[in-house]
Amino acid sequence: MFSGRGASLRRWLPHLLLFVVVLIWSGNTVVSKLVMKDVPAPQLVLVRFSLGVLAFHVPLLLAMGHRGAQLSRSDVVRLFAIGAGGAGTSVLLFTIGLSYAPATYTSLISMIGPPLTALMAWVLFREVLGWTRALGTAIAFLGAALLVTGGQLADPQPGLLFGTSFLIASQAAWAIYILYGKPLLAHRPPILVMSASHAFALLSVWPLSVPIGGWDFVWDAWHWSLGVWMGILYLAIVNTGLSQLMFLYALREVSSAQAVSYTYLQPAMTAVMAMFALGEQPTVMTLACGVVILLGIWLVNRPRVILPARNEVGAPGARRADADVTAARR
């Protein structure tokens, strides 16, 4: 009886964790918007990211080192590149973009991350895109373009266009983090890669925030309210640290397609949170563009069907189909 309950819990726990992770990610934009009523975006990024890395990723990295995990010189170079050029830069660009756009809008624009990653993988590494992924990427970008322009592609809104450029650049930086970090995951623990890359990311966040006033927190932080500090701690510990650890654990137990499918809930969750916390009211155009973007994402992440092997006439046995070749032909 107890063993049955244990097996059932083990089966459902990853899915529960993924739901909680998406709930945390959905609240990221809403909490950030609330904090940015009193704290400029560059200061929020610098304080939030620094606290998250120092309180979560650095201790995790030291713990992995005590357990014998080691990095080669080439690993360190790659981790520095994806940390400084991907993880840290992505958070900075995202928060600046969020300061110019509503939370619901930002959540929808951020959903073009998977199609953009697939497109960059094709451009940079010549990974096979396939017609379904190409179509999904085009549809997702069309939905994003309609969202930015309010349905009139020839007349974009300057403020949203400016913020959207930062949001898309943020997704491109995160795609670099994923694409160039993927080879490390083949021979290094995911937690080690995550913690080390975020530690190196501090080396980019601090200098990049200098010209945009990030360091002004040294004088302004003393005047921040308790509510602001609670929001920053939530973003630093729960969003930057705990949610990523939960996601990695869940990813060990479910397929990538299953994990990605939970992100489809993020725009709806963000919209509900923003409605109550920020007073945002999604328009019909926003909802329609959201559906178009999600359709594109579904096509990009749709499981690839592997054709069954066929017996060759006259051959001494059946020839097995190669999953990679089958996928590449789509």
Buried (B, 14 or more C-beta within 10 A) or exposed (E): EEEEEEEEEEEEEBBEBBBBBBBBBBBBBBBBBBBBEBBBBBBBBBBBBBBBBEBBBBEBBEEBBEEEBEBEEEBEEBBBBBBBBBBBBBBBBBBBBBBBBBBBBBBBBBBBBBBBBBBBBBEEEEBBBBEBBBBBBBBBBBBBBBBBBBBEEEEBBEEBEBBBBBBBBBBBBBBBBBBBBEEBEEEBBBBBBBBBBBBBBBEBBBEBBEEBBBBBBEEBBEEBEEEBBEBBBBBBBBBBBBBBBBBBBBBEBBEEEBBBBBBBBBBBBBBBBBBEBBEBEBEEEBBBBBEBBBBBBBBBBBEBEEEEEEEEEEEEEEEEEEEEEBBEEE
